[in-house]
Structure formats: C-alpha cells, structure tokens
C-alpha cells in the first residue's frame, strides 16, 4: 500500500491547501455544543480591502475552573473553539450586536464576553447587553495596560525625545561595526504592547562595561572606539533617571497582567494586587498606580464575590498572528480562504476527524462558500484588468 501511495507522487501545494480549506470549513460549520457557561472572546482582524473578519471564540467556564486556573496557565489554541467567523464590510456596533445575538440562539447565552475597547466592538457588546444585562463584559488586561502606558508616555516629552533618539541611533549604527549595539526596531502599530524592549536595551547598555565592547572589536584602536561610542551612544546618559521610572511602570503593568492571565480575575486577587501596587515604586508613580487600581476596581466590581473569570483575550491575538503568517505568502493581503486556518488551529486533528471532515465537505462546497463570502478575489480582478 505504501509503495502504491508513493507511486502516485507527492500532492501539490494547491491540493494540500484545498484539503486544509475543507477541514477548516468543516470545523467552522460543525454544530457547537449548546451550554450555559460559554465565555465569548471577540475581536476583528483587518487586511487589504474593505472586508474585516469578526471572530468569536468560545471557552467553557467549566474548563477554566477545572484545568486552566488550577494549573495557572494561559489558554492554548486547542482549549478554545471557533464559534463564529463573519466577513463584514461594515463593523458598526449594530451589526456586531446582531451577530452576537444570532450566535447566542445557536450555542447559548454566554456568562462573559471579553474583548478590547475598539469603538465598534465596544458599542456592539453594549447594545447586546441591553438584551442580556447579566452578561459580563470584561476589558482585556493586555489592551488595558498598554493603553495606560500609552496615555502616560505620549504626554511625556522626555519619553518622546528618547524614542526619536533611538530611531536616529538605529539609522546611524545599522551599517557600521557598532550595528550589534543598535536599538531594537519599533513596531509601526501597537508599539506600547512591548515598549520594554527599548527600555531594557537602554538600561542594559548603560550597565555594560565599556571594556567588554572594546574586546569585541579588537580591530579598532580602543581610544577611537571609545570616542565612537561616546559620539553615537553618549546621549543615553541623559535618560538614566527616567529609564528607571519607565521600567518600574512597565513592571507594574506586567505584574498585573501575569497574575490575571494565569489566575483569572476575582475580587480576592484584585485586593491583593491593589496592596502590592500601592507598595511599589516611587512617589512620582503613585498616579500611575492608581490608574491600574481603577482598572481592577471597575472589572472586579462586575463579578460575584466567589467568581473567577477570564481576564485576557491573548489567545485570539495569537491565532491572528498565526493566520497572518499563512496569509503573508499570498500575493495580496486580502482576507480569503486562508482565514479558515484560524479554525484549523483550534482543532485536535486525528485521523478520524480528518476523514470525517473530508467526507463531509467537498471541494465544490469550499468553492461555493468562498464565492458566497468573498466573491471575486483581488488577484483575479487584477489579472482581468491587466490581461485585457
């Protein structure tokens, strides 16, 4: 049998992609369990063009209480299920509320919805809550902490000048023998999610003995090298004190994130974190500490005294990252069939599951779904224009 299979040759890339699309569509359309303890994780992903994908993941509260929180670990891709994936040309709050209501009729009313505070998503969830006021809407801790840092640092002239100096320094060093010392590149979007990369780079460089750098570049005269280092990196001395403050601010947000992501959010944990935060840092950080405490107060006030809920939507961001790795190979960054890789990532793929999926969903079914949802692709339109 193995020899017969080998004689047939290796399946082509397009064949494998079609198989994966069929399996992904099977998972998307598979009837999900109707339960009363779903937690919905909601977000939008955007590519080129007018389309946006509304993705709603689900995880039972029972799973969190029995497996996730006791082990103090985050959600993995296979802990959740893809409950809904809608391609939308308008993401007005009314449409998002409608999609949430449609999903509720299929799988049951959720205990909680967790998402960021994007304007459309926030409005949609609040409209949905008008019909289901008992559903808890939790602001994802990762986005909340990043926004607090952003508000604090955007208004800080010293920090903004530090960012400008880092950009200039990277440009000056990238084509020189000192390129290994250059600052890490900054993200074009969501840069306040990982600002510690730049801050840690600066602190570690200031703490590094200059003799180590001299030893790493034996072909350069030490006196000349020291002069170069002073010329290119001497500006860091002016930021030594604020770097310490910024580092403490980041540490405070990461402490809160780590606790909430591994243990969940409850009123008891919220009280512990409040005490920890009040004892951290210098007086100049008190206002920032109080803003973190306000977040904890607001989110913990929505739940019962003995209840522990999910506090992060990191798992959906991780799935989006995985999807964009696949879609980056496409000629155009347009949402298409590759979006089904999100449902593939949540599946426990076994031989029996793959067999059932391929028997249930034919290639013509995949093409019909794609035509109905996406219509003619951007690449196909381009070919039509340029071949005319």
Secondary structure by P-SEA (a helix, b strand, c coil): caaaaaaaccccaaaaaaaaaaaaaaaaacccccccbbbbbbbcccccccbbbbbbbbbbaaaaacccccccccccccccccccccccccccaaaaaaaaaaaaacccccccccccccaaaaaaaaaaaaacccbbbbccaaaaaaaaaaaaccccaaaaaaaaaaaaaaaacccccccccccccccccccccccaaaaaaaaaaaaccaaaaaaacccccaaaaaaaaaacccccccaaaaaaaaaaaaaaaaaaaaaaaaccccaaaaaaaaaaaaacccccaaaaaaaaaaaaaaaaaaccccbbbbccaaaaaaaaaaaaaaaccccccccccccaaaaaaaccccaaaaaaaaacccaaaaaaaaaacccccaaaaaaaaaac
